[in-house]
């Protein structure tokens, strides 16, 4: 599996994880509810299998960040919600 350079940016009210690969960007945005909870707003991904894999990598990364920083994810974004259903762990 390809390793992507995932970048993170944000402020006090929002955050974003994104990657740029072969000129195409995939992003994952979230709103900060509290120090212990984030709402997944949006997963920006083109409708192709390669982009789908990139977005899945972003979801894996945000889950890792959430575990490390001890916050929960409220999956408003349909992509994140479906990934949670497929991988409840």
PyMOL Python script that loads the backbone (N, CA, C, O; Angstrom):
from pymol import cmd

cmd.read_pdbstr("""\
ATOM      1  N   UNK A   1       0.845  -1.187   0.000  1.00  0.00           N
ATOM      2  CA  UNK A   1       0.000   0.000   0.000  1.00  0.00           C
ATOM      3  C   UNK A   1       0.885   1.244   0.000  1.00  0.00           C
ATOM      4  O   UNK A   1       1.911   1.278   0.679  1.00  0.00           O
ATOM      5  N   UNK A   2       0.500   2.238  -0.741  1.00  0.00           N
ATOM      6  CA  UNK A   2       1.247   3.486  -0.844  1.00  0.00           C
ATOM      7  C   UNK A   2       1.140   4.278   0.446  1.00  0.00           C
ATOM      8  O   UNK A   2       0.077   4.338   1.065  1.00  0.00           O
ATOM      9  N   UNK A   3       2.250   4.886   0.847  1.00  0.00           N
ATOM     10  CA  UNK A   3       2.247   5.763   2.009  1.00  0.00           C
ATOM     11  C   UNK A   3       2.107   7.198   1.518  1.00  0.00           C
ATOM     12  O   UNK A   3       2.856   7.638   0.647  1.00  0.00           O
ATOM     13  N   UNK A   4       1.153   7.917   2.075  1.00  0.00           N
ATOM     14  CA  UNK A   4       0.899   9.287   1.665  1.00  0.00           C
ATOM     15  C   UNK A   4       1.416  10.257   2.713  1.00  0.00           C
ATOM     16  O   UNK A   4       1.433   9.948   3.905  1.00  0.00           O
ATOM     17  N   UNK A   5       1.835  11.430   2.265  1.00  0.00           N
ATOM     18  CA  UNK A   5       2.241  12.499   3.166  1.00  0.00           C
ATOM     19  C   UNK A   5       0.987  13.265   3.569  1.00  0.00           C
ATOM     20  O   UNK A   5       0.529  14.152   2.849  1.00  0.00           O
ATOM     21  N   UNK A   6       0.445  12.916   4.720  1.00  0.00           N
ATOM     22  CA  UNK A   6      -0.793  13.536   5.197  1.00  0.00           C
ATOM     23  C   UNK A   6      -0.445  14.746   6.049  1.00  0.00           C
ATOM     24  O   UNK A   6       0.356  14.655   6.979  1.00  0.00           O
ATOM     25  N   UNK A   7      -1.053  15.874   5.723  1.00  0.00           N
ATOM     26  CA  UNK A   7      -0.795  17.126   6.424  1.00  0.00           C
ATOM     27  C   UNK A   7      -2.011  17.501   7.264  1.00  0.00           C
ATOM     28  O   UNK A   7      -3.133  17.077   6.989  1.00  0.00           O
ATOM     29  N   UNK A   8      -1.761  18.301   8.288  1.00  0.00           N
ATOM     30  CA  UNK A   8      -2.830  18.700   9.205  1.00  0.00           C
ATOM     31  C   UNK A   8      -2.782  20.214   9.387  1.00  0.00           C
ATOM     32  O   UNK A   8      -1.709  20.806   9.497  1.00  0.00           O
ATOM     33  N   UNK A   9      -3.969  20.831   9.416  1.00  0.00           N
ATOM     34  CA  UNK A   9      -4.057  22.254   9.715  1.00  0.00           C
ATOM     35  C   UNK A   9      -5.378  22.518  10.415  1.00  0.00           C
ATOM     36  O   UNK A   9      -6.292  21.695  10.370  1.00  0.00           O
ATOM     37  N   UNK A  10      -5.470  23.657  11.052  1.00  0.00           N
ATOM     38  CA  UNK A  10      -6.728  23.989  11.713  1.00  0.00           C
ATOM     39  C   UNK A  10      -6.562  25.062  12.765  1.00  0.00           C
ATOM     40  O   UNK A  10      -5.484  25.623  12.962  1.00  0.00           O
ATOM     41  N   UNK A  11      -7.668  25.325  13.431  1.00  0.00           N
ATOM     42  CA  UNK A  11      -7.703  26.344  14.462  1.00  0.00           C
ATOM     43  C   UNK A  11      -8.482  25.860  15.658  1.00  0.00           C
ATOM     44  O   UNK A  11      -8.535  24.659  15.927  1.00  0.00           O
ATOM     45  N   UNK A  12      -9.089  26.785  16.381  1.00  0.00           N
ATOM     46  CA  UNK A  12      -9.837  26.442  17.585  1.00  0.00           C
ATOM     47  C   UNK A  12     -11.207  25.853  17.306  1.00  0.00           C
ATOM     48  O   UNK A  12     -11.773  25.184  18.171  1.00  0.00           O
ATOM     49  N   UNK A  13     -11.757  26.085  16.113  1.00  0.00           N
ATOM     50  CA  UNK A  13     -13.113  25.639  15.819  1.00  0.00           C
ATOM     51  C   UNK A  13     -13.188  24.550  14.747  1.00  0.00           C
ATOM     52  O   UNK A  13     -14.230  23.915  14.583  1.00  0.00           O
ATOM     53  N   UNK A  14     -12.096  24.330  14.019  1.00  0.00           N
ATOM     54  CA  UNK A  14     -12.134  23.369  12.933  1.00  0.00           C
ATOM     55  C   UNK A  14     -10.761  22.736  12.738  1.00  0.00           C
ATOM     56  O   UNK A  14      -9.765  23.181  13.308  1.00  0.00           O
ATOM     57  N   UNK A  15     -10.734  21.693  11.924  1.00  0.00           N
ATOM     58  CA  UNK A  15      -9.470  21.063  11.561  1.00  0.00           C
ATOM     59  C   UNK A  15      -9.602  20.433  10.193  1.00  0.00           C
ATOM     60  O   UNK A  15     -10.702  20.256   9.669  1.00  0.00           O
ATOM     61  N   UNK A  16      -8.463  20.099   9.630  1.00  0.00           N
ATOM     62  CA  UNK A  16      -8.449  19.509   8.299  1.00  0.00           C
ATOM     63  C   UNK A  16      -7.216  18.636   8.167  1.00  0.00           C
ATOM     64  O   UNK A  16      -6.116  19.044   8.540  1.00  0.00           O
ATOM     65  N   UNK A  17      -7.396  17.441   7.641  1.00  0.00           N
ATOM     66  CA  UNK A  17      -6.303  16.578   7.230  1.00  0.00           C
ATOM     67  C   UNK A  17      -6.393  16.481   5.722  1.00  0.00           C
ATOM     68  O   UNK A  17      -7.488  16.347   5.177  1.00  0.00           O
ATOM     69  N   UNK A  18      -5.266  16.547   5.039  1.00  0.00           N
ATOM     70  CA  UNK A  18      -5.316  16.482   3.581  1.00  0.00           C
ATOM     71  C   UNK A  18      -4.029  15.914   3.024  1.00  0.00           C
ATOM     72  O   UNK A  18      -2.998  15.873   3.696  1.00  0.00           O
ATOM     73  N   UNK A  19      -4.113  15.480   1.788  1.00  0.00           N
ATOM     74  CA  UNK A  19      -2.936  15.031   1.072  1.00  0.00           C
ATOM     75  C   UNK A  19      -3.085  15.442  -0.376  1.00  0.00           C
ATOM     76  O   UNK A  19      -4.193  15.570  -0.898  1.00  0.00           O
ATOM     77  N   UNK A  20      -1.956  15.644  -1.006  1.00  0.00           N
ATOM     78  CA  UNK A  20      -1.929  15.952  -2.434  1.00  0.00           C
ATOM     79  C   UNK A  20      -1.047  14.889  -3.074  1.00  0.00           C
ATOM     80  O   UNK A  20       0.114  14.719  -2.703  1.00  0.00           O
ATOM     81  N   UNK A  21      -1.615  14.185  -4.032  1.00  0.00           N
ATOM     82  CA  UNK A  21      -0.869  13.119  -4.706  1.00  0.00           C
ATOM     83  C   UNK A  21      -1.177  13.176  -6.188  1.00  0.00           C
ATOM     84  O   UNK A  21      -2.338  13.166  -6.596  1.00  0.00           O
ATOM     85  N   UNK A  22      -0.133  13.235  -6.981  1.00  0.00           N
ATOM     86  CA  UNK A  22      -0.269  13.308  -8.439  1.00  0.00           C
ATOM     87  C   UNK A  22      -1.195  14.442  -8.868  1.00  0.00           C
ATOM     88  O   UNK A  22      -2.000  14.289  -9.787  1.00  0.00           O
ATOM     89  N   UNK A  23      -1.067  15.585  -8.185  1.00  0.00           N
ATOM     90  CA  UNK A  23      -1.827  16.774  -8.543  1.00  0.00           C
ATOM     91  C   UNK A  23      -3.265  16.796  -8.068  1.00  0.00           C
ATOM     92  O   UNK A  23      -4.001  17.734  -8.374  1.00  0.00           O
ATOM     93  N   UNK A  24      -3.673  15.792  -7.332  1.00  0.00           N
ATOM     94  CA  UNK A  24      -5.053  15.705  -6.867  1.00  0.00           C
ATOM     95  C   UNK A  24      -5.077  15.738  -5.341  1.00  0.00           C
ATOM     96  O   UNK A  24      -4.259  15.094  -4.683  1.00  0.00           O
ATOM     97  N   UNK A  25      -6.021  16.493  -4.791  1.00  0.00           N
ATOM     98  CA  UNK A  25      -6.114  16.622  -3.338  1.00  0.00           C
ATOM     99  C   UNK A  25      -7.277  15.813  -2.788  1.00  0.00           C
ATOM    100  O   UNK A  25      -8.352  15.759  -3.385  1.00  0.00           O
ATOM    101  N   UNK A  26      -7.051  15.199  -1.663  1.00  0.00           N
ATOM    102  CA  UNK A  26      -8.117  14.558  -0.890  1.00  0.00           C
ATOM    103  C   UNK A  26      -8.087  15.224   0.470  1.00  0.00           C
ATOM    104  O   UNK A  26      -7.007  15.485   1.000  1.00  0.00           O
ATOM    105  N   UNK A  27      -9.250  15.508   1.051  1.00  0.00           N
ATOM    106  CA  UNK A  27      -9.284  16.177   2.346  1.00  0.00           C
ATOM    107  C   UNK A  27     -10.364  15.609   3.237  1.00  0.00           C
ATOM    108  O   UNK A  27     -11.327  14.991   2.783  1.00  0.00           O
ATOM    109  N   UNK A  28     -10.173  15.835   4.491  1.00  0.00           N
ATOM    110  CA  UNK A  28     -11.101  15.412   5.527  1.00  0.00           C
ATOM    111  C   UNK A  28     -11.207  16.581   6.495  1.00  0.00           C
ATOM    112  O   UNK A  28     -10.194  17.006   7.052  1.00  0.00           O
ATOM    113  N   UNK A  29     -12.398  17.107   6.708  1.00  0.00           N
ATOM    114  CA  UNK A  29     -12.560  18.249   7.610  1.00  0.00           C
ATOM    115  C   UNK A  29     -13.416  17.856   8.810  1.00  0.00           C
ATOM    116  O   UNK A  29     -14.273  16.976   8.733  1.00  0.00           O
ATOM    117  N   UNK A  30     -13.154  18.538   9.915  1.00  0.00           N
ATOM    118  CA  UNK A  30     -13.937  18.294  11.122  1.00  0.00           C
ATOM    119  C   UNK A  30     -14.110  19.579  11.909  1.00  0.00           C
ATOM    120  O   UNK A  30     -13.278  20.484  11.838  1.00  0.00           O
ATOM    121  N   UNK A  31     -15.198  19.648  12.658  1.00  0.00           N
ATOM    122  CA  UNK A  31     -15.475  20.768  13.557  1.00  0.00           C
ATOM    123  C   UNK A  31     -15.183  20.312  14.977  1.00  0.00           C
ATOM    124  O   UNK A  31     -15.452  19.167  15.340  1.00  0.00           O
ATOM    125  N   UNK A  32     -14.639  21.204  15.765  1.00  0.00           N
ATOM    126  CA  UNK A  32     -14.288  20.876  17.144  1.00  0.00           C
ATOM    127  C   UNK A  32     -15.466  21.215  18.049  1.00  0.00           C
ATOM    128  O   UNK A  32     -15.796  22.385  18.240  1.00  0.00           O
ATOM    129  N   UNK A  33     -16.094  20.186  18.601  1.00  0.00           N
ATOM    130  CA  UNK A  33     -17.215  20.371  19.523  1.00  0.00           C
ATOM    131  C   UNK A  33     -16.722  20.741  20.916  1.00  0.00           C
ATOM    132  O   UNK A  33     -17.246  21.649  21.560  1.00  0.00           O
ATOM    133  N   UNK A  34     -15.706  20.016  21.362  1.00  0.00           N
ATOM    134  CA  UNK A  34     -15.152  20.202  22.693  1.00  0.00           C
ATOM    135  C   UNK A  34     -13.737  19.633  22.676  1.00  0.00           C
ATOM    136  O   UNK A  34     -13.313  19.065  21.670  1.00  0.00           O
ATOM    137  N   UNK A  35     -13.008  19.777  23.771  1.00  0.00           N
ATOM    138  CA  UNK A  35     -11.668  19.176  23.799  1.00  0.00           C
ATOM    139  C   UNK A  35     -11.682  17.659  23.592  1.00  0.00           C
ATOM    140  O   UNK A  35     -10.649  17.064  23.283  1.00  0.00           O
ATOM    141  N   UNK A  36     -12.854  17.032  23.764  1.00  0.00           N
ATOM    142  CA  UNK A  36     -12.921  15.572  23.688  1.00  0.00           C
ATOM    143  C   UNK A  36     -13.824  15.048  22.584  1.00  0.00           C
ATOM    144  O   UNK A  36     -14.138  13.858  22.571  1.00  0.00           O
ATOM    145  N   UNK A  37     -14.259  15.913  21.643  1.00  0.00           N
ATOM    146  CA  UNK A  37     -15.184  15.461  20.608  1.00  0.00           C
ATOM    147  C   UNK A  37     -15.047  16.301  19.331  1.00  0.00           C
ATOM    148  O   UNK A  37     -14.913  17.524  19.386  1.00  0.00           O
ATOM    149  N   UNK A  38     -15.083  15.611  18.177  1.00  0.00           N
ATOM    150  CA  UNK A  38     -15.016  16.264  16.865  1.00  0.00           C
ATOM    151  C   UNK A  38     -16.146  15.732  15.987  1.00  0.00           C
ATOM    152  O   UNK A  38     -16.466  14.544  16.030  1.00  0.00           O
ATOM    153  N   UNK A  39     -16.743  16.607  15.196  1.00  0.00           N
ATOM    154  CA  UNK A  39     -17.733  16.201  14.194  1.00  0.00           C
ATOM    155  C   UNK A  39     -17.020  16.112  12.854  1.00  0.00           C
ATOM    156  O   UNK A  39     -16.376  17.069  12.423  1.00  0.00           O
ATOM    157  N   UNK A  40     -17.132  14.969  12.197  1.00  0.00           N
ATOM    158  CA  UNK A  40     -16.569  14.838  10.854  1.00  0.00           C
ATOM    159  C   UNK A  40     -17.540  15.481   9.872  1.00  0.00           C
ATOM    160  O   UNK A  40     -18.645  14.979   9.669  1.00  0.00           O
ATOM    161  N   UNK A  41     -17.134  16.580   9.269  1.00  0.00           N
ATOM    162  CA  UNK A  41     -17.993  17.349   8.377  1.00  0.00           C
ATOM    163  C   UNK A  41     -18.001  16.834   6.944  1.00  0.00           C
ATOM    164  O   UNK A  41     -19.057  16.701   6.325  1.00  0.00           O
ATOM    165  N   UNK A  42     -16.813  16.546   6.427  1.00  0.00           N
ATOM    166  CA  UNK A  42     -16.694  16.369   4.982  1.00  0.00           C
ATOM    167  C   UNK A  42     -15.457  15.551   4.651  1.00  0.00           C
ATOM    168  O   UNK A  42     -14.402  15.725   5.260  1.00  0.00           O
ATOM    169  N   UNK A  43     -15.595  14.667   3.691  1.00  0.00           N
ATOM    170  CA  UNK A  43     -14.455  13.970   3.104  1.00  0.00           C
ATOM    171  C   UNK A  43     -14.472  14.304   1.622  1.00  0.00           C
ATOM    172  O   UNK A  43     -15.332  13.828   0.881  1.00  0.00           O
ATOM    173  N   UNK A  44     -13.539  15.109   1.199  1.00  0.00           N
ATOM    174  CA  UNK A  44     -13.476  15.532  -0.196  1.00  0.00           C
ATOM    175  C   UNK A  44     -12.652  14.544  -0.994  1.00  0.00           C
ATOM    176  O   UNK A  44     -11.445  14.409  -0.795  1.00  0.00           O
ATOM    177  N   UNK A  45     -13.329  13.856  -1.901  1.00  0.00           N
ATOM    178  CA  UNK A  45     -12.669  12.825  -2.683  1.00  0.00           C
ATOM    179  C   UNK A  45     -13.341  12.742  -4.049  1.00  0.00           C
ATOM    180  O   UNK A  45     -14.565  12.819  -4.156  1.00  0.00           O
ATOM    181  N   UNK A  46     -12.535  12.586  -5.082  1.00  0.00           N
ATOM    182  CA  UNK A  46     -13.091  12.418  -6.429  1.00  0.00           C
ATOM    183  C   UNK A  46     -13.724  11.029  -6.536  1.00  0.00           C
ATOM    184  O   UNK A  46     -13.426  10.139  -5.739  1.00  0.00           O
ATOM    185  N   UNK A  47     -14.564  10.861  -7.487  1.00  0.00           N
ATOM    186  CA  UNK A  47     -15.270   9.582  -7.661  1.00  0.00           C
ATOM    187  C   UNK A  47     -14.429   8.591  -8.477  1.00  0.00           C
ATOM    188  O   UNK A  47     -14.782   8.217  -9.595  1.00  0.00           O
ATOM    189  N   UNK A  48     -13.323   8.187  -7.888  1.00  0.00           N
ATOM    190  CA  UNK A  48     -12.516   7.146  -8.521  1.00  0.00           C
ATOM    191  C   UNK A  48     -11.895   6.300  -7.416  1.00  0.00           C
ATOM    192  O   UNK A  48     -11.763   6.752  -6.278  1.00  0.00           O
ATOM    193  N   UNK A  49     -11.521   5.091  -7.751  1.00  0.00           N
ATOM    194  CA  UNK A  49     -11.021   4.150  -6.744  1.00  0.00           C
ATOM    195  C   UNK A  49      -9.747   4.656  -6.074  1.00  0.00           C
ATOM    196  O   UNK A  49      -9.581   4.490  -4.866  1.00  0.00           O
ATOM    197  N   UNK A  50      -8.851   5.266  -6.835  1.00  0.00           N
ATOM    198  CA  UNK A  50      -7.596   5.751  -6.248  1.00  0.00           C
ATOM    199  C   UNK A  50      -7.873   6.816  -5.197  1.00  0.00           C
ATOM    200  O   UNK A  50      -7.272   6.793  -4.123  1.00  0.00           O
ATOM    201  N   UNK A  51      -8.766   7.740  -5.489  1.00  0.00           N
ATOM    202  CA  UNK A  51      -9.107   8.777  -4.525  1.00  0.00           C
ATOM    203  C   UNK A  51      -9.814   8.180  -3.319  1.00  0.00           C
ATOM    204  O   UNK A  51      -9.599   8.626  -2.193  1.00  0.00           O
ATOM    205  N   UNK A  52     -10.646   7.189  -3.539  1.00  0.00           N
ATOM    206  CA  UNK A  52     -11.337   6.513  -2.434  1.00  0.00           C
ATOM    207  C   UNK A  52     -10.310   5.930  -1.460  1.00  0.00           C
ATOM    208  O   UNK A  52     -10.478   6.051  -0.247  1.00  0.00           O
ATOM    209  N   UNK A  53      -9.258   5.305  -1.972  1.00  0.00           N
ATOM    210  CA  UNK A  53      -8.200   4.752  -1.113  1.00  0.00           C
ATOM    211  C   UNK A  53      -7.492   5.858  -0.351  1.00  0.00           C
ATOM    212  O   UNK A  53      -7.152   5.683   0.819  1.00  0.00           O
ATOM    213  N   UNK A  54      -7.268   6.990  -0.995  1.00  0.00           N
ATOM    214  CA  UNK A  54      -6.603   8.110  -0.317  1.00  0.00           C
ATOM    215  C   UNK A  54      -7.470   8.640   0.818  1.00  0.00           C
ATOM    216  O   UNK A  54      -6.974   8.943   1.903  1.00  0.00           O
ATOM    217  N   UNK A  55      -8.751   8.747   0.559  1.00  0.00           N
ATOM    218  CA  UNK A  55      -9.650   9.235   1.593  1.00  0.00           C
ATOM    219  C   UNK A  55      -9.728   8.236   2.743  1.00  0.00           C
ATOM    220  O   UNK A  55      -9.791   8.633   3.907  1.00  0.00           O
ATOM    221  N   UNK A  56      -9.725   6.947   2.426  1.00  0.00           N
ATOM    222  CA  UNK A  56      -9.714   5.925   3.478  1.00  0.00           C
ATOM    223  C   UNK A  56      -8.452   6.063   4.332  1.00  0.00           C
ATOM    224  O   UNK A  56      -8.506   5.866   5.546  1.00  0.00           O
ATOM    225  N   UNK A  57      -7.324   6.399   3.714  1.00  0.00           N
ATOM    226  CA  UNK A  57      -6.086   6.640   4.477  1.00  0.00           C
ATOM    227  C   UNK A  57      -6.254   7.827   5.409  1.00  0.00           C
ATOM    228  O   UNK A  57      -5.764   7.803   6.538  1.00  0.00           O
ATOM    229  N   UNK A  58      -6.940   8.864   4.951  1.00  0.00           N
ATOM    230  CA  UNK A  58      -7.190  10.028   5.803  1.00  0.00           C
ATOM    231  C   UNK A  58      -8.063   9.654   6.997  1.00  0.00           C
ATOM    232  O   UNK A  58      -7.815  10.105   8.115  1.00  0.00           O
ATOM    233  N   UNK A  59      -9.073   8.839   6.761  1.00  0.00           N
ATOM    234  CA  UNK A  59      -9.937   8.413   7.862  1.00  0.00           C
ATOM    235  C   UNK A  59      -9.124   7.616   8.867  1.00  0.00           C
ATOM    236  O   UNK A  59      -9.266   7.820  10.072  1.00  0.00           O
ATOM    237  N   UNK A  60      -8.271   6.708   8.394  1.00  0.00           N
ATOM    238  CA  UNK A  60      -7.403   5.956   9.297  1.00  0.00           C
ATOM    239  C   UNK A  60      -6.522   6.896  10.109  1.00  0.00           C
ATOM    240  O   UNK A  60      -6.313   6.680  11.303  1.00  0.00           O
ATOM    241  N   UNK A  61      -6.010   7.931   9.469  1.00  0.00           N
ATOM    242  CA  UNK A  61      -5.150   8.890  10.162  1.00  0.00           C
ATOM    243  C   UNK A  61      -5.922   9.660  11.225  1.00  0.00           C
ATOM    244  O   UNK A  61      -5.417   9.853  12.332  1.00  0.00           O
ATOM    245  N   UNK A  62      -7.135  10.103  10.910  1.00  0.00           N
ATOM    246  CA  UNK A  62      -7.899  10.867  11.890  1.00  0.00           C
ATOM    247  C   UNK A  62      -8.285   9.977  13.071  1.00  0.00           C
ATOM    248  O   UNK A  62      -8.351  10.455  14.204  1.00  0.00           O
ATOM    249  N   UNK A  63      -8.538   8.703  12.824  1.00  0.00           N
ATOM    250  CA  UNK A  63      -8.805   7.780  13.929  1.00  0.00           C
ATOM    251  C   UNK A  63      -7.567   7.646  14.812  1.00  0.00           C
ATOM    252  O   UNK A  63      -7.678   7.627  16.038  1.00  0.00           O
ATOM    253  N   UNK A  64      -6.397   7.556  14.199  1.00  0.00           N
ATOM    254  CA  UNK A  64      -5.148   7.488  14.972  1.00  0.00           C
ATOM    255  C   UNK A  64      -4.932   8.745  15.807  1.00  0.00           C
ATOM    256  O   UNK A  64      -4.539   8.663  16.971  1.00  0.00           O
ATOM    257  N   UNK A  65      -5.189   9.908  15.212  1.00  0.00           N
ATOM    258  CA  UNK A  65      -5.049  11.178  15.930  1.00  0.00           C
ATOM    259  C   UNK A  65      -6.047  11.229  17.088  1.00  0.00           C
ATOM    260  O   UNK A  65      -5.699  11.630  18.199  1.00  0.00           O
ATOM    261  N   UNK A  66      -7.282  10.822  16.824  1.00  0.00           N
ATOM    262  CA  UNK A  66      -8.315  10.834  17.868  1.00  0.00           C
ATOM    263  C   UNK A  66      -7.915   9.947  19.042  1.00  0.00           C
ATOM    264  O   UNK A  66      -8.081  10.333  20.199  1.00  0.00           O
ATOM    265  N   UNK A  67      -7.398   8.785  18.752  1.00  0.00           N
ATOM    266  CA  UNK A  67      -6.957   7.887  19.830  1.00  0.00           C
ATOM    267  C   UNK A  67      -5.804   8.493  20.610  1.00  0.00           C
ATOM    268  O   UNK A  67      -5.799   8.461  21.841  1.00  0.00           O
ATOM    269  N   UNK A  68      -4.830   9.044  19.902  1.00  0.00           N
ATOM    270  CA  UNK A  68      -3.654   9.624  20.556  1.00  0.00           C
ATOM    271  C   UNK A  68      -4.009  10.840  21.398  1.00  0.00           C
ATOM    272  O   UNK A  68      -3.448  11.042  22.475  1.00  0.00           O
ATOM    273  N   UNK A  69      -4.953  11.659  20.900  1.00  0.00           N
ATOM    274  CA  UNK A  69      -5.320  12.888  21.603  1.00  0.00           C
ATOM    275  C   UNK A  69      -6.573  12.717  22.466  1.00  0.00           C
ATOM    276  O   UNK A  69      -7.055  13.674  23.071  1.00  0.00           O
ATOM    277  N   UNK A  70      -7.089  11.495  22.514  1.00  0.00           N
ATOM    278  CA  UNK A  70      -8.211  11.111  23.377  1.00  0.00           C
ATOM    279  C   UNK A  70      -9.481  11.926  23.137  1.00  0.00           C
ATOM    280  O   UNK A  70     -10.068  12.476  24.068  1.00  0.00           O
ATOM    281  N   UNK A  71      -9.896  11.992  21.855  1.00  0.00           N
ATOM    282  CA  UNK A  71     -11.193  12.578  21.536  1.00  0.00           C
ATOM    283  C   UNK A  71     -12.001  11.612  20.685  1.00  0.00           C
ATOM    284  O   UNK A  71     -11.446  10.742  20.014  1.00  0.00           O
ATOM    285  N   UNK A  72     -13.319  11.775  20.719  1.00  0.00           N
ATOM    286  CA  UNK A  72     -14.213  10.907  19.971  1.00  0.00           C
ATOM    287  C   UNK A  72     -14.642  11.562  18.669  1.00  0.00           C
ATOM    288  O   UNK A  72     -14.565  12.780  18.510  1.00  0.00           O
ATOM    289  N   UNK A  73     -15.092  10.732  17.748  1.00  0.00           N
ATOM    290  CA  UNK A  73     -15.523  11.187  16.432  1.00  0.00           C
ATOM    291  C   UNK A  73     -17.037  11.031  16.314  1.00  0.00           C
ATOM    292  O   UNK A  73     -17.579   9.951  16.548  1.00  0.00           O
ATOM    293  N   UNK A  74     -17.712  12.117  15.949  1.00  0.00           N
ATOM    294  CA  UNK A  74     -19.146  12.089  15.652  1.00  0.00           C
ATOM    295  C   UNK A  74     -19.242  12.112  14.120  1.00  0.00           C
ATOM    296  O   UNK A  74     -18.998  13.155  13.513  1.00  0.00           O
ATOM    297  N   UNK A  75     -19.593  10.985  13.481  1.00  0.00           N
ATOM    298  CA  UNK A  75     -19.498  10.878  12.017  1.00  0.00           C
ATOM    299  C   UNK A  75     -20.690  11.473  11.260  1.00  0.00           C
ATOM    300  O   UNK A  75     -21.618  10.749  10.899  1.00  0.00           O
ATOM    301  N   UNK A  76     -20.666  12.777  11.023  1.00  0.00           N
ATOM    302  CA  UNK A  76     -21.687  13.427  10.204  1.00  0.00           C
ATOM    303  C   UNK A  76     -21.460  13.126   8.714  1.00  0.00           C
ATOM    304  O   UNK A  76     -22.418  12.946   7.961  1.00  0.00           O
ATOM    305  N   UNK A  77     -20.222  13.073   8.305  1.00  0.00           N
ATOM    306  CA  UNK A  77     -19.860  12.778   6.914  1.00  0.00           C
ATOM    307  C   UNK A  77     -20.244  11.340   6.572  1.00  0.00           C
ATOM    308  O   UNK A  77     -19.932  10.417   7.323  1.00  0.00           O
ATOM    309  N   UNK A  78     -20.916  11.153   5.450  1.00  0.00           N
ATOM    310  CA  UNK A  78     -21.388   9.818   5.066  1.00  0.00           C
ATOM    311  C   UNK A  78     -20.234   8.850   4.809  1.00  0.00           C
ATOM    312  O   UNK A  78     -20.356   7.660   5.100  1.00  0.00           O
ATOM    313  N   UNK A  79     -19.123   9.336   4.272  1.00  0.00           N
ATOM    314  CA  UNK A  79     -17.977   8.453   4.018  1.00  0.00           C
ATOM    315  C   UNK A  79     -17.420   7.921   5.334  1.00  0.00           C
ATOM    316  O   UNK A  79     -17.149   6.727   5.463  1.00  0.00           O
ATOM    317  N   UNK A  80     -17.250   8.809   6.307  1.00  0.00           N
ATOM    318  CA  UNK A  80     -16.724   8.389   7.609  1.00  0.00           C
ATOM    319  C   UNK A  80     -17.717   7.462   8.294  1.00  0.00           C
ATOM    320  O   UNK A  80     -17.320   6.474   8.912  1.00  0.00           O
ATOM    321  N   UNK A  81     -18.995   7.770   8.189  1.00  0.00           N
ATOM    322  CA  UNK A  81     -20.023   6.922   8.782  1.00  0.00           C
ATOM    323  C   UNK A  81     -19.964   5.513   8.185  1.00  0.00           C
ATOM    324  O   UNK A  81     -20.050   4.526   8.916  1.00  0.00           O
ATOM    325  N   UNK A  82     -19.818   5.416   6.870  1.00  0.00           N
ATOM    326  CA  UNK A  82     -19.759   4.099   6.225  1.00  0.00           C
ATOM    327  C   UNK A  82     -18.479   3.361   6.606  1.00  0.00           C
ATOM    328  O   UNK A  82     -18.499   2.142   6.774  1.00  0.00           O
ATOM    329  N   UNK A  83     -17.371   4.081   6.744  1.00  0.00           N
ATOM    330  CA  UNK A  83     -16.127   3.444   7.174  1.00  0.00           C
ATOM    331  C   UNK A  83     -16.252   2.913   8.596  1.00  0.00           C
ATOM    332  O   UNK A  83     -15.720   1.850   8.913  1.00  0.00           O
ATOM    333  N   UNK A  84     -16.955   3.652   9.454  1.00  0.00           N
ATOM    334  CA  UNK A  84     -17.176   3.200  10.821  1.00  0.00           C
ATOM    335  C   UNK A  84     -18.002   1.925  10.827  1.00  0.00           C
ATOM    336  O   UNK A  84     -17.739   1.018  11.617  1.00  0.00           O
ATOM    337  N   UNK A  85     -18.992   1.847   9.956  1.00  0.00           N
ATOM    338  CA  UNK A  85     -19.828   0.653   9.872  1.00  0.00           C
ATOM    339  C   UNK A  85     -19.011  -0.561   9.407  1.00  0.00           C
ATOM    340  O   UNK A  85     -19.229  -1.676   9.879  1.00  0.00           O
ATOM    341  N   UNK A  86     -18.081  -0.341   8.492  1.00  0.00           N
ATOM    342  CA  UNK A  86     -17.243  -1.415   7.971  1.00  0.00           C
ATOM    343  C   UNK A  86     -16.149  -1.825   8.960  1.00  0.00           C
ATOM    344  O   UNK A  86     -15.756  -2.990   9.017  1.00  0.00           O
ATOM    345  N   UNK A  87     -15.662  -0.848   9.741  1.00  0.00           N
ATOM    346  CA  UNK A  87     -14.550  -1.069  10.672  1.00  0.00           C
ATOM    347  C   UNK A  87     -14.895  -0.492  12.046  1.00  0.00           C
ATOM    348  O   UNK A  87     -14.368   0.556  12.419  1.00  0.00           O
ATOM    349  N   UNK A  88     -15.762  -1.149  12.796  1.00  0.00           N
ATOM    350  CA  UNK A  88     -16.227  -0.575  14.082  1.00  0.00           C
ATOM    351  C   UNK A  88     -15.138  -0.401  15.138  1.00  0.00           C
ATOM    352  O   UNK A  88     -15.327   0.334  16.108  1.00  0.00           O
ATOM    353  N   UNK A  89     -14.016  -1.062  14.959  1.00  0.00           N
ATOM    354  CA  UNK A  89     -12.937  -0.917  15.933  1.00  0.00           C
ATOM    355  C   UNK A  89     -12.361   0.471  15.889  1.00  0.00           C
ATOM    356  O   UNK A  89     -11.438   0.780  16.643  1.00  0.00           O
TER     357      UNK A  89
END
""", "prot")
cmd.dss("prot")
cmd.show_as("cartoon", "prot")
cmd.util.cbc("prot")
cmd.orient("prot")
